Amino acid sequence: MISAPGVAGPLAPRSPTWSELSPADKQVLAPLAPDWDQWDAQRKQKWLGIAKRYPTLGPTEQQRVQQQMRAWAQLTPAQRQAAREQYKTIKQLPPEQREEVRQKWQEYQQLPPEKRSELATRAPPPGQAAKPATTPATAR
């Protein structure tokens, strides 16, 4: 364990409150503001890493990140946990199965909103767990 002189306990990643973030970080992370101060340091560091990379992204990629962040912020804690678990499961699949999941997700995304809503309310086929309404990428 590493300790700083004069500080009790191990060194932990910095865990800034929302009010301590820079204006640039606040702008990028705005969809996460309501929950920010309840999160642990590790989760905050993950999002701060995304905020630091954000200026280097192209406009299309920035838009995608913002959309995913808004979608993530709208999930309940239980839905977020389910998305994290699903991401872990998908990450363990062989590459060809991951590609199959990615293709199915893209097909689903192309459906009209009414059809997606209909599918979301249906029971999953036997042998499959219900999938949360988020992409595996947002669960990172």
N, C-alpha and C positions, 0 to 999 in steps of 0.2 A: 504494500500500500504506500502511496506517495502522499506525503504531507508537506504543507508549506510551513516554514518557521513561524511559530506564534499562532498557528491556526489549528484548532482541534479537528480531527477527522480527516478523511481522504479528500483530495481535490476532485471536485465534480465539474462537469461541463457548466458553463455559465448559463443561468436561467433567467434572462431578462424579463421583466414585466412588460406589458404592452406599452406603458408610458415611457419605458426606457429605450424602446426601439427608435431607430433613426426615422426621419420622415420618409425616406426612400423605402425602407423595409415596411413601414406601416402602409404605404401606398400599395406595394406588391401583395402584402399579406392581409389586406383589409377584409376579405371574406372570413378570415379566421379570428378577427378581433373579439367577438363575443366569448369565445372559448379559450383564448390564449392564456390568460392568467391561471387557468385550472390545469394546464398541461404540465407534464414533467419536463425536466431539462433536456432529455434525449429527444423527445418529440419536437420541442422548440428548436433545437439545433438542426434537426432534419429540415424543418421549414425555413430556417434562416439560411441554410445552404442553398435551398431553391431560390430564395430571394436574392442571394449574392450572385447566382448564375443568371438570373432573369435578364439583366441588361444585355447579356451577350447573346440572347436568343433572338431569332428573327421574329417579325410581327406575327406570323401565323402560329409559331410555337408559343409566343407570349400569350396569345389569345387562347390557345389550347390549355395552357397552364392555369390561366384565370378561370376558364370554364370548369376545369376539374376541381380547382380549389373551391369554387362556389358550390359545386355538387357535393363535395366532401363536407363542407360546412353545414349543408342542409340535412345531412344524415344524422340520425339519432346515435347516441353512443353504442347501442346494441348493433345498429346497422354498420357502424364503423368497425366494430370488433368482428362482425361477420365478414366484412370485406377484407380485413387483415388476414383472417383465417383462410379465406378463399384464395387470396394472393399466395400465402404460404403453400397451400395445396397445389396450386397451378405451377408455382416455381419448382416444385419437386417432380413434375411430370417430365417424361422424355421430350426432347425437342419437337418431334413430330406431333405429339399430342398437344403440346403448348400451341403449336401453329394451328392445329385444328380448332382449338378453343378461340384463338385470336380471330380466325376466319368466321366462326359462328357469331362471335361478338360483333364483328363488322357487319355481317348480314342483319343481325338484330338491330343495329344502329340505323340501318337504311330503311327499316320499317316505318310506316306512318305512326304517329304518336298513339292513335286509337288502338292499333294492333299491338303495340308494345304494352299498353295498359291492360289490354285483354290477356296477353300472355303472362303478364306479371301477376294477375289475380288467379290464374289457373294453378292447380296443384302440379308439382313437377312429375315427370314420368317416373314410373317405379324404378327404384335403384338410384335415383338422382336426388341430391339435396336441392332445396330452393336456393336460387342465386340472388344475392343482393343487387339492388338497382345501381350498380357502380361498375366501372371498368376495373380490371385487375390492376392497371397502372395507378389508379388513384389510391389504392390500398397500400402503397409503399410507405 
